[in-house]
């Protein structure tokens, strides 16, 4: 189909002028075919669209670059604030970084950490409030919560908060320790307080620990000495050993420990000697009681009114146990020493206790003995042991 090349109206093949615009139509019918004009439009439109797209892409890229730069700048400021302990400001900056660039994992992670850090800071504030009310246990629980919040994180900012946690824990533990020391605690409590003081690890806690050790040493030394004076060597040794668990380098307790061992050895040696002496004494007593239990005090001849010979005697028990059924065998000799007669007589009372005296007496009738020329000889003394 033919068209006017000027206005684009349809024309017939034999027409010379355009009935619409009145212009003369080209004689060459191919010039009246609108293909060339149509192709020109098609070519220009993609070019324009491509150019517009390039401009849009460039603008978008520039916008993204600007946002990225802004996000990086906010992120950097957030890090600086965090390292200075300004966690609220750091949280704002990391939030700004995410507003500029939502796909910013580091900013997201740091933002979450700032929220955790602020919770920990709040826990520390509450811990301080509890401590001011002397509620030390609750205070320490809050500090532990603050520390637990940070366990999965690391870095300089984390170390900053951890340092604050450690410092505040020491401060509260020290306050609690001082208060308990003012209550004049018993020895068992002092042992616990010593461990607490050593665990705080500060100059002031070291001073308190030193004072506690001094009290423990004094108590242990006095208590062990009391047991030592009573010869309770095992108890004394156990007390000192327990004390050395808390003050292992105490010269005072180490010296006492040596003294206890020496005293124990000396006592055991003395005891052994006493046992041996007791055995020897017992054997000696047994021998004496069996063989030499009596001492003859007096034995003589006399005459009664009928001129009968009367044997009179007195003896003493030197045994260590009661003896009984004591008998005295004797002989009466003439002036030449020959035996005139012999006899056995029993002592009365029948039983003599250690140190008691007994007597014996016997009258002889129709004898040739005389008090002037005769004498008495004790032959044997017999007794029974109870």
C-alpha positions as CSV (number, residue, x, y, z in Angstrom):
1,X,0.0,0.0,0.0
2,X,1.2,3.4,-1.0
3,X,1.4,6.4,1.4
4,X,2.3,10.1,1.1
5,X,5.9,10.4,2.3
6,X,5.0,13.8,3.9
7,X,1.9,13.3,5.9
8,X,1.6,9.5,5.7
9,X,-1.9,9.4,4.2
10,X,-2.9,6.6,1.9
11,X,-2.6,7.3,-1.8
12,X,-3.4,5.6,-5.1
13,X,-0.8,4.5,-7.6
14,X,-2.0,6.9,-10.3
15,X,-2.4,10.0,-8.1
16,X,0.2,12.8,-8.6
17,X,-0.7,14.9,-5.6
18,X,-1.7,14.1,-2.0
19,X,-5.3,14.8,-1.5
20,X,-4.6,15.5,2.2
21,X,-1.6,17.8,2.3
22,X,-1.6,18.8,-1.4
23,X,2.0,18.1,-2.0
24,X,3.3,16.4,-5.1
25,X,3.8,12.8,-4.8
26,X,7.1,11.2,-5.9
27,X,7.0,9.6,-9.3
28,X,8.9,6.6,-8.0
29,X,6.4,4.4,-6.4
30,X,9.0,2.9,-4.1
31,X,9.4,6.3,-2.5
32,X,5.7,6.2,-1.7
33,X,6.1,3.0,0.3
34,X,6.2,4.0,4.0
35,X,8.7,1.1,4.9
36,X,11.7,3.4,5.2
37,X,10.0,5.8,7.6
38,X,8.7,3.0,9.7
39,X,12.1,1.4,10.0
40,X,13.6,4.7,11.1
41,X,11.2,5.0,14.0
42,X,11.9,1.5,15.2
43,X,15.6,2.2,15.2
44,X,15.4,5.4,17.2
45,X,13.1,4.1,20.0
46,X,15.5,1.3,21.2
47,X,18.4,3.7,21.1
48,X,16.5,6.2,23.3
49,X,15.4,3.5,25.7
50,X,18.9,2.2,26.0
51,X,20.3,5.6,26.7
52,X,17.6,6.2,29.3
53,X,18.4,2.9,30.9
54,X,22.1,3.7,31.0
55,X,21.3,7.0,32.7
56,X,19.0,5.3,35.2
57,X,21.5,2.5,36.0
58,X,24.2,5.1,36.4
59,X,22.1,7.1,38.8
60,X,21.1,4.0,40.7
61,X,24.7,2.9,41.0
62,X,25.7,6.3,42.2
63,X,22.9,6.2,44.7
64,X,24.0,2.8,45.9
65,X,27.6,3.9,46.2
66,X,26.5,6.9,48.2
67,X,24.5,4.8,50.5
68,X,27.4,2.3,50.9
69,X,29.7,5.2,51.8
70,X,27.2,6.5,54.3
71,X,26.7,3.1,55.8
72,X,30.5,2.6,56.1
73,X,30.9,6.0,57.7
74,X,28.1,5.3,60.2
75,X,29.6,1.9,60.9
76,X,33.0,3.4,61.6
77,X,31.6,6.0,63.9
78,X,29.7,3.2,65.7
79,X,32.9,1.2,66.2
80,X,34.6,4.3,67.7
81,X,31.8,5.0,70.0
82,X,31.7,1.4,71.1
83,X,35.4,1.4,72.0
84,X,34.9,4.5,74.0
85,X,32.1,2.8,76.0
86,X,29.4,5.0,74.4
87,X,27.1,2.1,73.6
88,X,23.9,4.1,73.1
89,X,25.6,6.2,70.5
90,X,27.1,3.2,68.9
91,X,23.7,1.5,68.7
92,X,22.3,4.6,66.9
93,X,25.2,4.6,64.4
94,X,24.9,0.9,63.6
95,X,21.2,1.4,63.1
96,X,22.0,4.2,60.7
97,X,24.4,2.0,58.8
98,X,21.6,-0.6,58.4
99,X,19.2,2.1,57.2
100,X,21.7,3.1,54.5
101,X,22.5,-0.5,53.6
102,X,20.2,-3.2,54.9
103,X,22.6,-5.9,53.6
104,X,25.3,-5.1,56.1
105,X,26.0,-8.3,58.3
106,X,28.7,-6.6,60.3
107,X,26.5,-3.7,61.2
108,X,23.6,-6.1,62.1
109,X,25.9,-8.2,64.3
110,X,27.3,-5.1,66.1
111,X,23.8,-3.6,66.5
112,X,22.7,-6.9,68.3
113,X,25.9,-6.8,70.4
114,X,25.2,-3.2,71.4
115,X,21.7,-4.2,72.6
116,X,23.3,-7.0,74.6
117,X,26.0,-4.6,76.0
118,X,23.3,-2.2,77.1
119,X,21.4,-5.0,78.9
120,X,24.7,-5.9,80.6
121,X,25.2,-2.3,81.6
122,X,21.7,-2.2,83.0
123,X,22.5,-5.4,85.0
124,X,25.6,-3.7,86.4
125,X,23.6,-0.7,87.4
126,X,21.1,-2.9,89.2
127,X,24.0,-4.7,90.9
128,X,25.3,-1.5,92.2
129,X,21.9,-0.6,93.6
130,X,21.6,-3.9,95.4
131,X,25.1,-3.4,96.8
132,X,24.2,0.0,98.2
133,X,21.4,-1.8,100.1
134,X,23.9,-4.4,101.4
135,X,22.1,-7.1,99.3
136,X,25.4,-8.5,98.1
137,X,24.2,-11.9,96.9
138,X,21.6,-10.4,94.6
139,X,24.2,-7.9,93.5
140,X,26.6,-10.7,92.5
141,X,23.8,-12.6,90.7
142,X,23.2,-9.5,88.6
143,X,26.9,-9.2,87.8
144,X,26.9,-12.9,86.7
145,X,23.9,-12.2,84.4
146,X,25.8,-9.3,82.9
147,X,28.8,-11.6,82.3
148,X,26.7,-14.5,80.9
149,X,25.2,-12.1,78.3
150,X,28.6,-11.6,76.8
151,X,29.9,-15.2,76.6
152,X,29.3,-15.7,72.9
153,X,31.0,-12.4,71.9
154,X,34.6,-11.3,71.7
155,X,36.5,-8.2,70.7
156,X,37.8,-5.0,72.2
157,X,34.4,-3.7,73.1
158,X,33.6,-7.0,74.8
159,X,36.8,-6.8,76.7
160,X,35.9,-3.3,77.8
161,X,32.6,-4.5,79.4
162,X,34.2,-7.6,80.9
163,X,36.8,-5.4,82.6
164,X,34.0,-3.4,84.1
165,X,32.3,-6.6,85.2
166,X,35.4,-7.9,86.9
167,X,36.1,-4.6,88.6
168,X,32.6,-4.2,89.9
169,X,32.5,-7.9,91.1
170,X,35.8,-7.3,93.0
171,X,34.4,-4.1,94.5
172,X,31.2,-5.8,95.7
173,X,33.0,-8.9,97.0
174,X,35.4,-6.6,98.9
175,X,32.5,-4.7,100.5
176,X,30.8,-7.9,101.5
177,X,34.1,-9.2,102.9
178,X,34.6,-6.1,105.0
179,X,31.1,-6.3,106.4
180,X,31.5,-9.9,107.4
181,X,34.9,-9.2,109.0
182,X,33.3,-6.5,111.2
183,X,31.0,-9.2,112.7
184,X,34.0,-10.9,114.4
185,X,33.5,-14.3,112.7
186,X,34.2,-17.7,114.2
187,X,37.2,-19.7,113.0
188,X,35.2,-21.8,110.5
189,X,33.8,-18.7,109.0
190,X,37.3,-17.2,108.9
191,X,38.5,-20.1,106.8
192,X,35.8,-19.4,104.2
193,X,36.5,-15.7,104.2
194,X,40.2,-16.4,103.6
195,X,39.3,-18.2,100.3
196,X,37.0,-15.3,99.3
197,X,39.7,-12.8,100.1
198,X,42.3,-14.7,98.1
199,X,39.9,-15.0,95.2
200,X,39.3,-11.2,94.9
201,X,43.0,-10.7,94.1
202,X,43.4,-7.0,94.9
203,X,45.8,-5.1,97.2
204,X,43.1,-4.4,99.8
205,X,41.9,-8.0,99.7
206,X,45.4,-9.2,100.2
207,X,45.7,-7.1,103.3
208,X,42.5,-8.6,104.7
209,X,43.7,-12.1,103.8
210,X,46.9,-11.5,105.7
211,X,44.9,-10.4,108.8
212,X,42.7,-13.5,108.5
213,X,45.7,-15.8,108.2
214,X,47.2,-14.2,111.4
215,X,43.9,-14.9,113.3
216,X,43.8,-18.5,112.0
217,X,47.5,-19.1,113.0
218,X,46.8,-17.7,116.5
219,X,43.7,-19.9,117.0
220,X,45.3,-23.0,115.6
221,X,48.5,-22.5,117.7
222,X,46.5,-22.0,121.0
223,X,44.1,-24.9,120.4
224,X,46.9,-27.3,119.4
225,X,48.9,-26.2,122.4
226,X,46.0,-27.1,124.7
227,X,45.8,-30.6,123.2
228,X,49.6,-30.9,123.5
229,X,49.6,-30.0,127.1
230,X,47.0,-32.8,127.7
231,X,49.2,-35.2,125.8
232,X,46.6,-35.5,123.0
233,X,49.2,-35.7,120.3
234,X,47.0,-36.9,117.5
235,X,44.5,-34.2,118.1
236,X,47.2,-31.5,118.3
237,X,48.8,-32.8,115.1
238,X,45.4,-32.9,113.2
239,X,44.6,-29.3,114.3
240,X,48.0,-28.1,113.1
241,X,47.7,-29.9,109.8
242,X,44.3,-28.4,109.2
243,X,45.8,-25.0,109.9
244,X,48.6,-25.6,107.4
245,X,46.0,-26.1,104.7
246,X,45.2,-22.4,105.0
247,X,48.6,-21.1,105.8
248,X,51.1,-23.7,104.5
249,X,54.1,-21.4,104.9
250,X,53.5,-20.4,108.6
251,X,56.8,-20.8,110.4
252,X,54.9,-20.8,113.7
253,X,52.7,-23.7,112.8
254,X,55.5,-25.7,111.1
255,X,57.6,-25.2,114.3
256,X,54.7,-26.4,116.5
257,X,54.2,-29.4,114.2
258,X,57.9,-30.4,114.8
259,X,57.5,-29.8,118.5
260,X,54.4,-32.1,118.6
261,X,56.2,-34.9,116.9
262,X,59.2,-34.6,119.3
263,X,57.0,-34.5,122.3
264,X,55.0,-37.5,121.1
265,X,58.2,-39.5,120.6
266,X,59.5,-38.5,124.0
267,X,56.2,-39.3,125.7
268,X,56.0,-42.7,124.0
269,X,59.6,-43.5,125.0
270,X,58.8,-42.4,128.6
271,X,55.6,-44.5,128.5
272,X,57.6,-47.5,127.3
273,X,60.1,-47.0,130.1
274,X,57.4,-46.7,132.6
275,X,55.8,-49.9,131.3
276,X,59.1,-51.7,131.5
277,X,59.7,-50.3,135.0
278,X,56.2,-51.3,136.0
279,X,56.8,-54.8,134.7
280,X,60.1,-55.0,136.6
281,X,58.4,-53.6,139.7
282,X,55.6,-56.0,139.4
283,X,58.0,-58.9,139.0
284,X,60.0,-57.6,142.0
285,X,56.8,-57.3,144.0
286,X,55.7,-60.7,143.1
287,X,59.1,-62.1,144.1
288,X,58.9,-60.2,147.4
289,X,55.4,-61.2,148.1
290,X,56.2,-64.8,147.4
291,X,59.6,-65.0,149.1
292,X,60.1,-62.0,151.5
293,X,56.6,-60.8,152.5
294,X,57.3,-60.5,156.3
295,X,59.9,-58.9,158.5
296,X,60.5,-60.5,161.9
297,X,60.5,-57.7,164.5
298,X,60.9,-59.7,167.7
299,X,61.2,-63.4,168.8
300,X,62.2,-64.4,172.4
301,X,61.9,-67.0,175.2
302,X,60.3,-66.2,178.5
303,X,58.8,-68.1,181.4
304,X,55.3,-67.9,182.8
305,X,54.4,-68.1,186.5
306,X,54.6,-71.9,186.3
307,X,58.1,-71.7,184.8
308,X,56.9,-72.9,181.4
309,X,58.8,-71.7,178.4
310,X,56.8,-69.2,176.4
311,X,57.8,-68.3,172.9
312,X,56.7,-64.7,172.1
313,X,57.2,-62.9,168.7
314,X,56.0,-60.1,166.5
315,X,56.4,-59.6,162.8
316,X,55.3,-57.1,160.1
317,X,53.9,-57.5,156.6
318,X,56.1,-55.9,154.0
319,X,54.1,-57.4,151.1
320,X,52.2,-55.3,148.7
321,X,49.1,-57.4,148.9
322,X,47.3,-59.0,151.8
323,X,48.7,-62.2,153.2
324,X,47.1,-64.8,155.4
325,X,47.6,-68.1,157.2
326,X,51.0,-66.9,158.4
327,X,53.0,-69.6,160.3
328,X,56.4,-69.4,162.0
329,X,58.7,-72.5,162.3
330,X,61.3,-72.1,165.0
331,X,63.8,-74.2,167.0
332,X,64.9,-73.8,170.6
333,X,68.6,-74.3,171.2
334,X,70.7,-75.0,174.3
335,X,73.7,-73.1,175.3
336,X,75.9,-75.3,173.1
337,X,73.7,-74.6,170.1
338,X,72.0,-78.0,169.9
339,X,68.4,-78.2,169.2
340,X,66.2,-79.0,172.2
341,X,62.9,-79.0,170.3
342,X,61.1,-77.3,167.4
343,X,57.6,-76.1,166.7
344,X,55.4,-74.2,164.3
345,X,53.0,-71.5,165.4
346,X,50.4,-69.4,163.5
347,X,50.3,-65.6,163.6
348,X,47.3,-63.6,164.6
349,X,45.4,-61.9,163.1
350,X,45.0,-64.4,160.3
351,X,45.2,-61.8,157.6
352,X,47.8,-59.0,157.4
353,X,47.5,-56.1,155.0
354,X,50.6,-54.3,153.8
355,X,52.3,-52.6,156.7
356,X,50.3,-54.3,159.4
357,X,51.9,-56.3,162.3
358,X,51.0,-59.7,163.6
359,X,51.9,-61.6,166.8
360,X,52.5,-65.2,167.8
361,X,52.8,-66.9,171.1
362,X,53.3,-70.5,172.2
363,X,53.8,-72.2,175.7
364,X,56.0,-75.2,176.0
365,X,55.5,-77.6,178.9
366,X,57.9,-80.0,180.5
367,X,60.9,-78.9,178.6
368,X,64.6,-78.7,179.6
369,X,65.0,-75.3,178.1
370,X,65.8,-72.3,180.3
371,X,65.6,-68.7,179.6
372,X,69.1,-68.3,180.8
373,X,70.9,-70.8,178.6
374,X,68.5,-71.4,175.7
375,X,67.8,-69.4,172.6
376,X,65.3,-69.3,169.8
377,X,66.1,-69.7,166.1
378,X,63.5,-68.8,163.4
379,X,63.7,-71.5,160.8
380,X,61.0,-70.6,158.4
381,X,58.0,-68.3,157.9
382,X,55.2,-69.3,155.6
383,X,52.2,-67.5,154.3
384,X,49.5,-67.5,151.6
385,X,48.7,-64.8,149.1
386,X,45.2,-63.7,148.4
